[in-house]
Amino acid sequence: MARVFVDVVLKPEILDPQGQAIVGALERLGIDGVHDVRQGKHFELEVEDGLDDATVTRLADTLLANPVIENFTIHRP
């Protein structure tokens, strides 16, 4: 078995109200230096060793992310 990580975030052109709320909260807490926050989802998949990237990409593109408004990246440790 192998582990695959899929991170999903909103595309840069899509407004991220939760990220903006975090930036505002950081400012109120007096934490400087953070100019933008993009929130997202992190998935950890346990897969068969032979599962190829094309299959993981299809899985992420059809089930884990909305390709109209989100981008995803796949990481294998």
N, C-alpha and C positions, 0 to 999 in steps of 0.2 A: 504494500500500500504506500501511496505517496500523498503529500499534502500540496494543495494548490490554493493560492490566495487570489481573490478577485476583489479589487477595490473599485467602487462605483462613485462617481461624483457628477454633479451637474455640469453641463457644458459651460464654458466661460461666459457665453452671451445670455445665459439664463439667470435671472435674478435669484439670489439665495437669501431669503429673509432670515433663516435661522443663522446663517453665517454672519449676516449684518448685525443681528441681535447679540451674538457673541462678541463682536468687535465693540459694540456699544457698552456691553457689560465690562469688558476689559478696561475700557477708558474710565468707567465709573469706579473701578477698583484701583485706578492709578497705575495700571500696567501699560507701559509705553512700548512702542516698537513693533506692534502687530498692526499691519495696515489692512489686511484682508483675511477672511476666513471662508473656506468653502467646506461645507459639511457633506458627508457622504455615508456610504455603507461599506462594510468590510465583511467579506464572506471567506470562510475557511472550509475547503472541501477536502475530504479524504477520498482519494480515487485509486483505481487500479494503476499499477506502475506503467502499463502500456497506453494509458489514455492520452491521446495526442492533443496538441495545442488547438488544432482546428475544431475538435469536438468541444473542448472547454470554451473556445471562443463562441461557438454556436450556442452552447448552454447559457453563457453570460449574456449574449446578445438577444436571446429569446425569452429568458426567464428572470435573470438577475437585474438587468438594466433596461431602461426604456431608451432605445437608441435615438429617439427624437430629441430628448432633452438631456441625456446622460452619456458620459464616456466611461469606459472601464479599462482597467489594466489587469493583466494576469501576471502573477509572480510564482515561480517555483523555487523554494529554498534549496 
